[in-house]
């Protein structure tokens, strides 16, 4: 008799082998699927008398199916979303975030675009994973960032565009454009190239960024509105505006030279603003002095001519008296300030006593060499 028929073989009864009882299941045994199905059928038969295919059974099954179908119309809209309800593919309404309901499929369906979120698109640069830094790093994209200015210079522009879906343009956003992000990126790059192509490089590199950003934003919005995209451009931010790396040193030298030129021009203008008013003041002063001298000279000339005419009238009346008077007045005016006394050495001067003022000679300057005094100080 074989060993397997002898009470389980030489190793005893049960499922044993040469190595013992074998692996045993640990923990509770899993439920038997067939047993569960059998029990479920028994319960359904108890609930639906007459079996599954009786009138009551079919009615209950249909009601359950309809109930589940109606309940499938509930949906939840998240905080950054708007619910767009479509009835047989046509947009009928838009619902706000929260729990909402629509007629079950296939009558109505719902789309949930991120209509309340502000999205960002970078142009001229991209973020890549950097294992060395354990994060992300920015990589330049020259085919997007290199642009030609109006004065035929090349400039490297990196910028970002912030955009969102218009509250009343969700339908346009879903049905009028196929690739929203690609459309916004293409329109933004084209608009930036157009604005840069109309501008000079120097204002772009220095103080015209705000004007450039505003112009690009308006042009992007105008183009997207023409497309009927339902997109609102919130802001355009220029991140980096530099000359190409190959010529950046030369551009910096040019900028330094222009800065020095402006500094020298400002210094020269400051000096001119200081000197010109002073020169104008002196010129005005000289002109006023000349005018005063002119008025004075004319007045004196008029006075002398008037005096001469009066003297002439008196001279015609009494020539001898007038002649002697003129002579005496003239001699008084000529000799009135003189420190010397001149007298005639003839008979009329014999009674004059010579006098030598020693005290005055010690304080006064001695006469110049070769000066002759006639009769001395008397």
URLINRA-V795568 format. One record per residue. N is the residue number from 0. RES is the residue in three letters. SS is DSSP state (hx for helix, st for strand, lp for the rest). Layout:
n: <N & N>
res: <RES & RES>
ss: <SS & SS>
This chain:
n: <0 & 1 & 2 & 3 & 4 & 5 & 6 & 7 & 8 & 9 & 10 & 11 & 12 & 13 & 14 & 15 & 16 & 17 & 18 & 19 & 20 & 21 & 22 & 23 & 24 & 25 & 26 & 27 & 28 & 29 & 30 & 31 & 32 & 33 & 34 & 35 & 36 & 37 & 38 & 39 & 40 & 41 & 42 & 43 & 44 & 45 & 46 & 47 & 48 & 49 & 50 & 51 & 52 & 53 & 54 & 55 & 56 & 57 & 58 & 59 & 60 & 61 & 62 & 63 & 64 & 65 & 66 & 67 & 68 & 69 & 70 & 71 & 72 & 73 & 74 & 75 & 76 & 77 & 78 & 79 & 80 & 81 & 82 & 83 & 84 & 85 & 86 & 87 & 88 & 89 & 90 & 91 & 92 & 93 & 94 & 95 & 96 & 97 & 98 & 99 & 100 & 101 & 102 & 103 & 104 & 105 & 106 & 107 & 108 & 109 & 110 & 111 & 112 & 113 & 114 & 115 & 116 & 117 & 118 & 119 & 120 & 121 & 122 & 123 & 124 & 125 & 126 & 127 & 128 & 129 & 130 & 131 & 132 & 133 & 134 & 135 & 136 & 137 & 138 & 139 & 140 & 141 & 142 & 143 & 144 & 145 & 146 & 147 & 148 & 149 & 150 & 151 & 152 & 153 & 154 & 155 & 156 & 157 & 158 & 159 & 160 & 161 & 162 & 163 & 164 & 165 & 166 & 167 & 168 & 169 & 170 & 171 & 172 & 173 & 174 & 175 & 176 & 177 & 178 & 179 & 180 & 181 & 182 & 183 & 184 & 185 & 186 & 187 & 188 & 189 & 190 & 191 & 192 & 193 & 194 & 195 & 196 & 197 & 198 & 199 & 200 & 201 & 202 & 203 & 204 & 205 & 206 & 207 & 208 & 209 & 210 & 211 & 212 & 213 & 214 & 215 & 216 & 217 & 218 & 219 & 220 & 221 & 222 & 223 & 224 & 225 & 226 & 227 & 228 & 229 & 230 & 231 & 232 & 233 & 234 & 235 & 236 & 237 & 238 & 239 & 240 & 241 & 242 & 243 & 244 & 245 & 246 & 247 & 248 & 249 & 250 & 251 & 252 & 253 & 254 & 255 & 256 & 257 & 258 & 259 & 260 & 261 & 262 & 263 & 264 & 265 & 266 & 267 & 268 & 269 & 270 & 271 & 272 & 273 & 274 & 275 & 276 & 277 & 278 & 279 & 280 & 281 & 282 & 283 & 284 & 285 & 286 & 287 & 288 & 289 & 290 & 291 & 292 & 293 & 294 & 295 & 296 & 297 & 298 & 299 & 300 & 301 & 302 & 303 & 304 & 305 & 306 & 307 & 308 & 309 & 310 & 311 & 312 & 313 & 314 & 315 & 316 & 317 & 318 & 319 & 320 & 321 & 322 & 323 & 324 & 325 & 326 & 327 & 328 & 329 & 330 & 331 & 332 & 333 & 334 & 335 & 336 & 337 & 338 & 339 & 340 & 341 & 342 & 343 & 344 & 345 & 346 & 347 & 348 & 349 & 350 & 351 & 352 & 353 & 354 & 355 & 356 & 357 & 358 & 359 & 360 & 361 & 362 & 363 & 364 & 365 & 366 & 367 & 368 & 369 & 370 & 371 & 372 & 373 & 374 & 375 & 376 & 377>
res: <UNK & UNK & UNK & UNK & UNK & UNK & UNK & UNK & UNK & UNK & UNK & UNK & UNK & UNK & UNK & UNK & UNK & UNK & UNK & UNK & UNK & UNK & UNK & UNK & UNK & UNK & UNK & UNK & UNK & UNK & UNK & UNK & UNK & UNK & UNK & UNK & UNK & UNK & UNK & UNK & UNK & UNK & UNK & UNK & UNK & UNK & UNK & UNK & UNK & UNK & UNK & UNK & UNK & UNK & UNK & UNK & UNK & UNK & UNK & UNK & UNK & UNK & UNK & UNK & UNK & UNK & UNK & UNK & UNK & UNK & UNK & UNK & UNK & UNK & UNK & UNK & UNK & UNK & UNK & UNK & UNK & UNK & UNK & UNK & UNK & UNK & UNK & UNK & UNK & UNK & UNK & UNK & UNK & UNK & UNK & UNK & UNK & UNK & UNK & UNK & UNK & UNK & UNK & UNK & UNK & UNK & UNK & UNK & UNK & UNK & UNK & UNK & UNK & UNK & UNK & UNK & UNK & UNK & UNK & UNK & UNK & UNK & UNK & UNK & UNK & UNK & UNK & UNK & UNK & UNK & UNK & UNK & UNK & UNK & UNK & UNK & UNK & UNK & UNK & UNK & UNK & UNK & UNK & UNK & UNK & UNK & UNK & UNK & UNK & UNK & UNK & UNK & UNK & UNK & UNK & UNK & UNK & UNK & UNK & UNK & UNK & UNK & UNK & UNK & UNK & UNK & UNK & UNK & UNK & UNK & UNK & UNK & UNK & UNK & UNK & UNK & UNK & UNK & UNK & UNK & UNK & UNK & UNK & UNK & UNK & UNK & UNK & UNK & UNK & UNK & UNK & UNK & UNK & UNK & UNK & UNK & UNK & UNK & UNK & UNK & UNK & UNK & UNK & UNK & UNK & UNK & UNK & UNK & UNK & UNK & UNK & UNK & UNK & UNK & UNK & UNK & UNK & UNK & UNK & UNK & UNK & UNK & UNK & UNK & UNK & UNK & UNK & UNK & UNK & UNK & UNK & UNK & UNK & UNK & UNK & UNK & UNK & UNK & UNK & UNK & UNK & UNK & UNK & UNK & UNK & UNK & UNK & UNK & UNK & UNK & UNK & UNK & UNK & UNK & UNK & UNK & UNK & UNK & UNK & UNK & UNK & UNK & UNK & UNK & UNK & UNK & UNK & UNK & UNK & UNK & UNK & UNK & UNK & UNK & UNK & UNK & UNK & UNK & UNK & UNK & UNK & UNK & UNK & UNK & UNK & UNK & UNK & UNK & UNK & UNK & UNK & UNK & UNK & UNK & UNK & UNK & UNK & UNK & UNK & UNK & UNK & UNK & UNK & UNK & UNK & UNK & UNK & UNK & UNK & UNK & UNK & UNK & UNK & UNK & UNK & UNK & UNK & UNK & UNK & UNK & UNK & UNK & UNK & UNK & UNK & UNK & UNK & UNK & UNK & UNK & UNK & UNK & UNK & UNK & UNK & UNK & UNK & UNK & UNK & UNK & UNK & UNK & UNK & UNK & UNK & UNK & UNK & UNK & UNK & UNK & UNK & UNK & UNK & UNK & UNK & UNK & UNK & UNK & UNK & UNK & UNK & UNK & UNK & UNK & UNK & UNK & UNK & UNK & UNK & UNK & UNK & UNK & UNK & UNK & UNK & UNK & UNK & UNK>
ss: <lp & lp & hx & hx & hx & lp & lp & lp & lp & lp & lp & lp & lp & lp & lp & lp & st & lp & lp & st & lp & lp & lp & lp & lp & lp & lp & lp & lp & lp & lp & lp & hx & hx & hx & hx & hx & hx & hx & hx & hx & hx & hx & hx & hx & hx & hx & lp & lp & lp & lp & lp & lp & lp & hx & hx & hx & hx & hx & hx & hx & hx & hx & hx & hx & hx & hx & hx & hx & hx & hx & lp & lp & st & st & st & st & lp & lp & lp & lp & st & st & st & st & st & st & lp & lp & st & st & st & st & st & st & lp & lp & st & st & st & st & lp & lp & lp & lp & lp & lp & st & st & st & st & st & st & lp & lp & lp & lp & lp & st & st & st & st & st & lp & st & st & st & st & st & st & lp & lp & lp & lp & st & st & st & st & st & st & lp & hx & hx & hx & hx & st & st & st & lp & lp & lp & lp & lp & st & st & st & st & st & st & st & st & st & st & st & st & lp & lp & lp & lp & hx & hx & hx & hx & hx & hx & lp & lp & lp & lp & hx & hx & hx & hx & hx & hx & hx & hx & hx & hx & hx & hx & hx & hx & hx & hx & hx & hx & lp & lp & lp & hx & hx & hx & hx & hx & lp & lp & lp & hx & hx & hx & hx & hx & hx & hx & hx & hx & hx & hx & hx & hx & hx & hx & hx & hx & hx & hx & lp & lp & lp & st & st & st & st & st & st & st & st & st & st & st & st & st & lp & lp & lp & lp & hx & hx & hx & hx & hx & hx & hx & hx & hx & hx & hx & hx & hx & hx & hx & hx & hx & hx & hx & hx & hx & hx & hx & hx & hx & hx & hx & hx & hx & hx & hx & hx & hx & hx & hx & hx & hx & hx & hx & hx & hx & hx & hx & hx & hx & hx & hx & hx & hx & hx & hx & hx & hx & hx & hx & hx & hx & hx & hx & hx & hx & hx & hx & hx & hx & hx & hx & hx & hx & hx & lp & hx & hx & hx & hx & hx & hx & hx & hx & hx & hx & hx & hx & hx & hx & hx & hx & hx & lp & lp & lp & lp & lp & lp & lp & lp & lp & lp & lp & hx & hx & hx & lp & lp & lp & lp & lp & lp & lp & lp & hx & hx & hx & hx & hx & hx & lp & lp & lp & lp & lp & lp & lp & lp & lp & lp & lp & lp & lp & lp & lp>
